[in-house]
Amino acid sequence: MKSLQKFLKSKDYTRIPLSLTETNHFEIEAKINGVSGRFILDTGASNTCVGIDKIEFFKMVSEVSDIKAAGAGATEMETLVSTKNKIRIGEWKKSKQKIVLFDLIHVNHALTAHNVTPVDGIIGADILKKGKAVIDYNKECLFLKNR
């Protein structure tokens, strides 16, 4: 039987390495609007998010949002939304990507408490669904289907 990687490559998937942190989160590098950042891969997060303090860093345009963010011990957090962003993960890319912006201090506080470097954001299920994601936990990599 073919390896998963060979099979997915034959189906036009791109392989993206993941890094396992001390907190058992997978980290991934991604580019938003051409700017590289570090992100947690979170299958339980409905939306891809970026820290509100990174709006200018990632060259984003934001507007007020009705979405309330929750997670990692915080609830009902105010958010902004940014649309029409370009995101690139490995060779996979998507334009016109909506990204939710909110204060990630609670996430980064939890990471730094375990000696893990803070992240710029979270890659959520919206991207994973669009990319028809396959996660190989054993080989610590993500596969996203090219268009």
Number of C-alpha atoms within 10 A of each C-alpha: 4 7 8 12 17 11 12 17 16 10 11 14 23 20 21 18 17 20 15 15 15 11 13 8 16 19 21 22 20 22 17 22 16 13 13 16 17 17 23 24 23 17 16 10 16 15 20 22 26 26 19 19 14 16 16 10 13 18 13 18 13 17 11 11 13 9 14 13 20 13 13 9 8 11 10 10 13 15 20 22 20 20 15 14 19 17 22 18 22 17 12 18 19 17 13 11 16 18 26 23 28 22 19 22 14 12 19 18 14 15 18 13 10 12 12 15 13 17 21 22 27 24 26 20 19 17 23 22 14 13 19 14 16 17 16 15 11 6 10 14 18 23 25 26 21 16 10
